[in-house]
């Protein structure tokens, strides 16, 4: 189970990962790769019923419109590597849309620099994002998904001391978003 989770977490990364192996064994992810998988792997896949969302596509249809990394994050509830998204540093005025279905999710005015390595927002466009309890990785978190297609965006964290109107940090995978400048 651990090796499977680690392999899933490493799939889609753009860098290579060192492995430990002998000539008679399969490669085993190094400690660093295993830690990445433990902290940035997939969320619980049973957190929400995907049939309730207005936009419905088969996996084959999603794969035709999403990059492999977008599919892994949006449809399989993966997590991109911290610091890997250019959207994290985006400062222009505009709207952040779901990369899967193009639904508007966040206004640039709600974006802030949290220093966490992923784009952070303190509020959504009203009704754009659903929240679900996520009990994966030995902790209780709040998963956020697109209200229109159910695509996994990331997680919301509360009461971390950021000075914003909601005292929330929506930690969003940049690959789940596309930006449209005003």
C-alpha positions, 0 to 999 in steps of 0.5 A: 500500500505504501509503495503504491501511494508513493508511486501514485504521488510521484507519477506526473512529477517532472523531475526524476527521483533517485531510487534504491534497488539491487539487480534482483529487486524493483526500485524502491522510492528513497526516503525523500520520495516516500515523505513527499508521498506521505505529505503530498499524495492523494486525498480520500477518493470517497469524499464526495459523490461525483455524479452530483455535479452538473459537468459529467465526463468519463475519464477518457473525456477528461483525459482528452481535455486535461494534461496528465498532471491536471487529470491526476490532481483534478480527477484523482485528488492528487497534489502538485509539488510545492512551488511548482505552479506559476500561478502562485506568483501571479499578481495581475487582476483577473479571475481564476477558473477551474482548469477542468470546466472553466467555472470561475472560482476565485477573484484576484482580490482574494489571493494572498501570499501565504508562503506555503508553496501553493496559491492561496485565497481567503474566499471564493466566488460565492457558490463556486466551491464545495467543501468536504471532510477529508480524513486521509493522511491521519488528519482531519482536513477540509477538501475543496472542489469545483462546484461545477465539475467536482474537480479537486482544488486543494484544502482550506485551513482555518485560524492560522493567523493570516490577517484576512477577512475570513481567517481562512487559507484556501491552499489550491493546486495551481494546476487546477486553475487557469487565470483570465486577466481582466 
